[in-house]
Amino acid sequence: MRRLGMLFLLLAALAVALSSCVPLVEETAGEAQQVYATFYPFYALTALVADGIEPLRVACLTQPQDGCLRDYALSEWDLYLLMGADLVVAGGRGLESFESTLQSLGDGGPAVALTSYNYELYNQEDDTEISEESSHLEGANPHLYMSIDGAKYIIEGVALALSQLYPQYSEQILSNMDAADARLDELGAEMRSIAANAAGKRAILMNETLVYLAEDLSLEIAGQYDRESGEPLYEGDVDNCLDALAAMDAQVVLIEKQAPAATVETLREAGYTVALIDVLSTLRADQGAEAYFTAQLENAQAIAEAFAQAEETN
């Protein structure tokens, strides 16, 4: 296990943003503490860190989402749940459109752990150029949970936040963090082995979340066609899309698995081999943390099969 002193030095580097986070020791010992994660990937990673610590009740705030997570707006029910929360685990960096709302809940609201700060995100060099009129598809890409190293960073941030808030459980929290890190290392190695045939080969991305997965598997990103998760290509967009893809000079296209069937069929009819990828937004909390690992392995398999099919076609 990593030494506690080193981990708390890391806390400053990670810049885990905590509000209202007075450590709760004797008065909360054995009492249930409600921890919400904003979206499923954060739920899964938080559940790994809190595993076996009965008083820490981890739940997912939101339901499965077909659309882009960046578009999600808090409902009245979400706000009601938050008022009973002790901690909210979020990504930050523009992933939650409601980050400012979380931070504004004040002393009566939960502590907030923003777990992606101080990590160098994809396209981060454009982070300061985005205005309110800009598309949220521009600038730094906050979907860090799709990366194995990113997931490990998030887990460390969660562990440090929980250890600060609940020092009485810190030993178990840090032990769980180490175990989760090891599992993620194994997951990454298995994914690279499964998709070894794809390493160094060109792929087109049709969902912004897929950049991290493509980089993890050493794909060459031929280009990215920006569109919202789950959104169809409308009649006026089809020709423009196909023209853009043709200029990228690649045969394999990666797209989210909830993409409309008509869009996927259009791509296949145009001669592309399509890999349907789980971008982890449609998973449910009742599937547990294991669904994160299963989905990522299936993603690697889908990519491997797509490149094998493309080679057969050629």
DOKOLTOR-32328 format. One record per residue (C-alpha): x, y, z; residue number from 1. Coordinates in Angstrom, 3 decimals. Layout:
N
[atom [X Y Z] NUM]
...
This chain:
314
[atom [0.000 0.000 0.000] 1]
[atom [1.199 3.499 -0.720] 2]
[atom [2.205 5.470 2.316] 3]
[atom [-0.425 7.816 3.680] 4]
[atom [1.976 10.738 3.796] 5]
[atom [2.711 10.484 0.081] 6]
[atom [-0.986 10.357 -0.699] 7]
[atom [-1.804 13.513 1.160] 8]
[atom [1.031 15.278 -0.605] 9]
[atom [-0.645 14.120 -3.801] 10]
[atom [-3.886 15.734 -2.658] 11]
[atom [-2.525 19.186 -3.430] 12]
[atom [-1.317 18.087 -6.876] 13]
[atom [-4.648 16.494 -7.714] 14]
[atom [-6.527 19.602 -6.586] 15]
[atom [-9.536 17.635 -5.425] 16]
[atom [-12.082 20.402 -4.921] 17]
[atom [-13.898 19.876 -1.653] 18]
[atom [-16.475 22.231 -0.203] 19]
[atom [-17.925 21.958 3.298] 20]
[atom [-15.444 19.171 3.982] 21]
[atom [-14.785 19.240 7.695] 22]
[atom [-13.494 15.744 8.587] 23]
[atom [-16.178 13.717 10.305] 24]
[atom [-14.719 11.322 12.842] 25]
[atom [-16.376 10.368 16.117] 26]
[atom [-19.802 11.789 15.391] 27]
[atom [-20.123 9.819 12.119] 28]
[atom [-18.481 6.571 13.217] 29]
[atom [-20.848 3.825 12.130] 30]
[atom [-23.453 6.263 10.810] 31]
[atom [-24.564 5.965 7.192] 32]
[atom [-22.936 8.529 4.926] 33]
[atom [-24.623 9.118 1.553] 34]
[atom [-22.212 9.492 -1.342] 35]
[atom [-23.579 10.338 -4.794] 36]
[atom [-21.625 10.107 -8.027] 37]
[atom [-22.871 12.295 -10.855] 38]
[atom [-22.737 9.686 -13.650] 39]
[atom [-22.258 5.926 -13.889] 40]
[atom [-18.480 5.879 -14.543] 41]
[atom [-17.889 7.893 -11.362] 42]
[atom [-20.312 5.659 -9.496] 43]
[atom [-18.399 2.545 -10.570] 44]
[atom [-14.997 3.957 -9.649] 45]
[atom [-16.253 5.350 -6.330] 46]
[atom [-17.894 2.021 -5.469] 47]
[atom [-14.519 0.311 -5.876] 48]
[atom [-12.914 2.715 -3.418] 49]
[atom [-15.737 2.413 -0.872] 50]
[atom [-16.075 -1.372 -1.199] 51]
[atom [-16.708 -3.130 2.101] 52]
[atom [-17.144 0.085 4.119] 53]
[atom [-20.740 -0.357 5.183] 54]
[atom [-21.428 3.202 6.418] 55]
[atom [-20.461 4.667 3.010] 56]
[atom [-23.573 4.357 0.855] 57]
[atom [-22.606 4.986 -2.763] 58]
[atom [-25.315 5.718 -5.334] 59]
[atom [-25.525 7.183 -8.829] 60]
[atom [-27.329 10.515 -8.948] 61]
[atom [-28.482 10.289 -12.573] 62]
[atom [-30.180 7.635 -14.657] 63]
[atom [-28.575 6.085 -17.796] 64]
[atom [-28.145 8.640 -20.565] 65]
[atom [-28.371 8.124 -24.334] 66]
[atom [-27.238 11.674 -25.011] 67]
[atom [-24.094 13.577 -24.195] 68]
[atom [-23.375 13.773 -20.476] 69]
[atom [-22.367 17.407 -20.918] 70]
[atom [-25.993 18.219 -21.810] 71]
[atom [-27.494 16.815 -18.615] 72]
[atom [-29.449 19.295 -16.476] 73]
[atom [-30.316 18.575 -12.863] 74]
[atom [-33.950 17.725 -12.194] 75]
[atom [-35.923 18.751 -9.120] 76]
[atom [-35.577 15.146 -7.907] 77]
[atom [-31.800 15.301 -8.326] 78]
[atom [-31.689 18.467 -6.224] 79]
[atom [-33.846 16.813 -3.587] 80]
[atom [-31.439 13.872 -3.401] 81]
[atom [-28.434 16.179 -3.183] 82]
[atom [-29.807 17.888 -0.105] 83]
[atom [-29.533 14.535 1.683] 84]
[atom [-26.024 13.826 0.439] 85]
[atom [-22.800 14.041 2.414] 86]
[atom [-20.502 13.946 -0.632] 87]
[atom [-20.887 14.258 -4.402] 88]
[atom [-18.200 12.818 -6.667] 89]
[atom [-17.984 14.562 -10.033] 90]
[atom [-15.546 14.898 -12.884] 91]
[atom [-15.561 18.639 -13.314] 92]
[atom [-13.695 20.341 -16.160] 93]
[atom [-16.958 20.978 -18.042] 94]
[atom [-18.376 17.449 -17.866] 95]
[atom [-21.182 18.450 -15.512] 96]
[atom [-23.115 21.419 -16.846] 97]
[atom [-24.408 21.786 -13.278] 98]
[atom [-21.017 22.050 -11.556] 99]
[atom [-21.720 25.598 -10.403] 100]
[atom [-25.011 24.426 -8.891] 101]
[atom [-23.197 21.753 -6.906] 102]
[atom [-20.756 24.323 -5.616] 103]
[atom [-23.529 26.778 -4.732] 104]
[atom [-25.403 24.439 -2.388] 105]
[atom [-23.341 25.907 0.416] 106]
[atom [-23.019 24.818 4.034] 107]
[atom [-26.325 22.983 3.913] 108]
[atom [-25.260 20.949 0.896] 109]
[atom [-22.793 18.130 0.385] 110]
[atom [-19.053 18.265 -0.008] 111]
[atom [-18.065 18.133 -3.684] 112]
[atom [-15.065 16.217 -5.005] 113]
[atom [-14.072 17.243 -8.539] 114]
[atom [-11.778 14.424 -9.533] 115]
[atom [-10.379 15.418 -12.935] 116]
[atom [-8.645 18.668 -12.047] 117]
[atom [-4.908 19.038 -12.751] 118]
[atom [-4.959 16.157 -15.245] 119]
[atom [-3.836 17.046 -18.762] 120]
[atom [-6.929 16.461 -20.841] 121]
[atom [-7.056 15.791 -24.559] 122]
[atom [-7.208 19.085 -26.493] 123]
[atom [-6.504 20.988 -23.291] 124]
[atom [-4.437 23.605 -25.101] 125]
[atom [-7.734 25.111 -26.298] 126]
[atom [-9.274 25.132 -22.813] 127]
[atom [-9.058 28.890 -22.309] 128]
[atom [-10.394 29.798 -25.748] 129]
[atom [-13.967 28.605 -25.238] 130]
[atom [-16.664 31.256 -24.927] 131]
[atom [-20.277 30.877 -23.864] 132]
[atom [-21.263 30.884 -27.536] 133]
[atom [-18.897 28.032 -28.408] 134]
[atom [-19.962 24.423 -28.814] 135]
[atom [-19.197 22.263 -25.806] 136]
[atom [-17.485 19.890 -28.246] 137]
[atom [-14.679 22.420 -28.506] 138]
[atom [-11.810 22.699 -26.054] 139]
[atom [-10.598 20.262 -23.410] 140]
[atom [-12.231 16.828 -23.490] 141]
[atom [-13.505 15.934 -19.981] 142]
[atom [-14.384 12.257 -20.626] 143]
[atom [-11.334 11.091 -18.708] 144]
[atom [-13.062 7.977 -17.331] 145]
[atom [-12.750 6.312 -20.766] 146]
[atom [-8.968 6.121 -20.244] 147]
[atom [-7.397 3.527 -17.955] 148]
[atom [-4.849 6.018 -16.635] 149]
[atom [-7.642 8.571 -16.330] 150]
[atom [-9.767 6.135 -14.327] 151]
[atom [-6.819 5.526 -12.012] 152]
[atom [-6.427 9.270 -11.506] 153]
[atom [-10.123 9.586 -10.695] 154]
[atom [-9.891 6.719 -8.212] 155]
[atom [-6.979 8.378 -6.437] 156]
[atom [-8.965 11.603 -6.216] 157]
[atom [-11.973 9.747 -4.801] 158]
[atom [-9.800 7.942 -2.265] 159]
[atom [-8.179 11.131 -1.087] 160]
[atom [-11.509 12.929 -0.779] 161]
[atom [-13.050 10.064 1.195] 162]
[atom [-9.977 9.804 3.405] 163]
[atom [-10.192 13.499 4.246] 164]
[atom [-13.884 13.365 5.026] 165]
[atom [-13.849 10.018 6.807] 166]
[atom [-10.362 9.483 8.267] 167]
[atom [-11.666 6.661 10.458] 168]
[atom [-11.973 4.553 7.286] 169]
[atom [-8.800 5.763 5.582] 170]
[atom [-6.878 2.500 5.894] 171]
[atom [-9.622 0.531 4.112] 172]
[atom [-10.139 3.316 1.568] 173]
[atom [-6.469 3.387 0.601] 174]
[atom [-6.292 -0.405 0.483] 175]
[atom [-9.288 -0.421 -1.852] 176]
[atom [-7.627 2.245 -3.988] 177]
[atom [-4.524 0.098 -4.417] 178]
[atom [-6.643 -2.933 -5.312] 179]
[atom [-8.642 -0.896 -7.835] 180]
[atom [-5.461 0.505 -9.379] 181]
[atom [-4.137 -3.036 -9.827] 182]
[atom [-7.390 -4.165 -11.432] 183]
[atom [-7.322 -1.244 -13.826] 184]
[atom [-3.735 -2.064 -14.793] 185]
[atom [-4.838 -5.615 -15.543] 186]
[atom [-7.819 -4.318 -17.502] 187]
[atom [-5.611 -2.074 -19.610] 188]
[atom [-3.192 -4.908 -20.372] 189]
[atom [-6.048 -7.221 -21.356] 190]
[atom [-7.632 -4.573 -23.579] 191]
[atom [-4.338 -3.963 -25.377] 192]
[atom [-3.889 -7.703 -25.858] 193]
[atom [-7.402 -8.132 -27.268] 194]
[atom [-7.009 -5.223 -29.693] 195]
[atom [-3.353 -5.802 -30.545] 196]
[atom [-4.235 -6.138 -34.240] 197]
[atom [-5.501 -2.529 -34.220] 198]
[atom [-2.395 -0.858 -32.770] 199]
[atom [-0.980 1.728 -35.139] 200]
[atom [-3.931 1.524 -37.542] 201]
[atom [-6.127 4.408 -38.614] 202]
[atom [-9.603 4.961 -37.222] 203]
[atom [-12.213 7.697 -37.530] 204]
[atom [-13.937 8.790 -34.314] 205]
[atom [-17.574 9.881 -34.362] 206]
[atom [-17.920 10.569 -30.663] 207]
[atom [-15.681 12.808 -28.578] 208]
[atom [-15.462 10.320 -25.703] 209]
[atom [-13.596 7.827 -27.904] 210]
[atom [-10.345 9.777 -28.051] 211]
[atom [-9.092 8.354 -24.765] 212]
[atom [-9.950 4.778 -25.715] 213]
[atom [-8.249 5.169 -29.099] 214]
[atom [-5.115 6.496 -27.442] 215]
[atom [-5.094 3.688 -24.857] 216]
[atom [-5.178 1.112 -27.657] 217]
[atom [-2.545 2.962 -29.725] 218]
[atom [-4.850 3.628 -32.653] 219]
[atom [-3.892 6.302 -35.132] 220]
[atom [-6.708 8.852 -35.073] 221]
[atom [-7.370 9.640 -38.721] 222]
[atom [-9.903 12.304 -37.793] 223]
[atom [-12.861 13.146 -35.595] 224]
[atom [-16.335 14.031 -36.805] 225]
[atom [-18.038 15.993 -34.038] 226]
[atom [-21.634 15.115 -33.239] 227]
[atom [-23.727 14.579 -30.116] 228]
[atom [-24.114 11.127 -28.576] 229]
[atom [-27.234 9.350 -29.757] 230]
[atom [-28.077 11.996 -32.337] 231]
[atom [-28.941 10.955 -35.922] 232]
[atom [-27.415 12.314 -39.079] 233]
[atom [-30.236 14.372 -40.499] 234]
[atom [-30.813 14.362 -44.241] 235]
[atom [-28.893 17.555 -44.804] 236]
[atom [-25.931 16.301 -42.759] 237]
[atom [-25.349 12.945 -44.434] 238]
[atom [-23.489 14.174 -47.515] 239]
[atom [-21.386 16.589 -45.469] 240]
[atom [-20.503 13.819 -43.039] 241]
[atom [-19.524 11.339 -45.733] 242]
[atom [-17.424 13.962 -47.506] 243]
[atom [-15.626 14.745 -44.241] 244]
[atom [-15.017 11.061 -43.500] 245]
[atom [-13.687 10.421 -47.005] 246]
[atom [-11.047 13.113 -46.471] 247]
[atom [-9.862 11.305 -43.327] 248]
[atom [-8.748 8.294 -45.376] 249]
[atom [-9.624 5.420 -43.050] 250]
[atom [-11.961 2.466 -43.265] 251]
[atom [-12.835 1.811 -39.612] 252]
[atom [-15.260 4.131 -37.806] 253]
[atom [-15.787 4.136 -34.046] 254]
[atom [-19.172 5.381 -32.836] 255]
[atom [-21.207 5.061 -29.632] 256]
[atom [-23.370 1.955 -29.448] 257]
[atom [-26.542 4.007 -28.892] 258]
[atom [-26.061 5.760 -32.223] 259]
[atom [-29.236 5.558 -34.331] 260]
[atom [-29.440 2.435 -36.471] 261]
[atom [-30.011 4.559 -39.574] 262]
[atom [-26.725 6.398 -38.995] 263]
[atom [-24.807 3.163 -38.546] 264]
[atom [-26.399 1.693 -41.657] 265]
[atom [-25.497 4.812 -43.650] 266]
[atom [-21.866 4.387 -42.662] 267]
[atom [-21.852 0.705 -43.584] 268]
[atom [-23.522 1.347 -46.917] 269]
[atom [-20.789 3.885 -47.621] 270]
[atom [-18.196 1.116 -47.179] 271]
[atom [-17.032 1.751 -43.629] 272]
[atom [-16.502 -0.928 -41.019] 273]
[atom [-18.241 0.275 -37.861] 274]
[atom [-17.244 -0.543 -34.282] 275]
[atom [-20.039 0.147 -31.802] 276]
[atom [-18.465 1.347 -28.562] 277]
[atom [-19.918 1.602 -25.073] 278]
[atom [-19.179 5.148 -23.912] 279]
[atom [-20.295 4.169 -20.378] 280]
[atom [-23.231 6.572 -20.241] 281]
[atom [-26.020 4.009 -20.652] 282]
[atom [-24.898 1.689 -17.840] 283]
[atom [-26.939 1.440 -14.649] 284]
[atom [-25.877 1.521 -11.017] 285]
[atom [-27.586 -1.824 -10.374] 286]
[atom [-25.041 -3.404 -12.736] 287]
[atom [-22.376 -2.554 -10.182] 288]
[atom [-18.782 -1.568 -10.739] 289]
[atom [-18.118 -4.750 -12.717] 290]
[atom [-20.042 -3.359 -15.681] 291]
[atom [-17.239 -0.811 -16.168] 292]
[atom [-14.710 -3.607 -16.676] 293]
[atom [-17.026 -5.689 -18.853] 294]
[atom [-17.864 -2.731 -21.094] 295]
[atom [-14.225 -1.781 -21.615] 296]
[atom [-13.268 -5.347 -22.524] 297]
[atom [-16.184 -5.486 -24.970] 298]
[atom [-14.987 -2.190 -26.446] 299]
[atom [-11.544 -3.646 -27.083] 300]
[atom [-13.159 -6.704 -28.663] 301]
[atom [-15.389 -4.563 -30.897] 302]
[atom [-12.353 -2.639 -32.133] 303]
[atom [-10.371 -5.806 -32.749] 304]
[atom [-13.236 -7.333 -34.725] 305]
[atom [-13.743 -4.171 -36.769] 306]
[atom [-10.130 -4.067 -37.901] 307]
[atom [-10.132 -7.791 -38.629] 308]
[atom [-13.267 -7.362 -40.751] 309]
[atom [-11.747 -4.377 -42.544] 310]
[atom [-8.673 -6.432 -43.436] 311]
[atom [-10.853 -9.250 -44.784] 312]
[atom [-12.813 -6.765 -46.878] 313]
[atom [-9.615 -5.440 -48.401] 314]
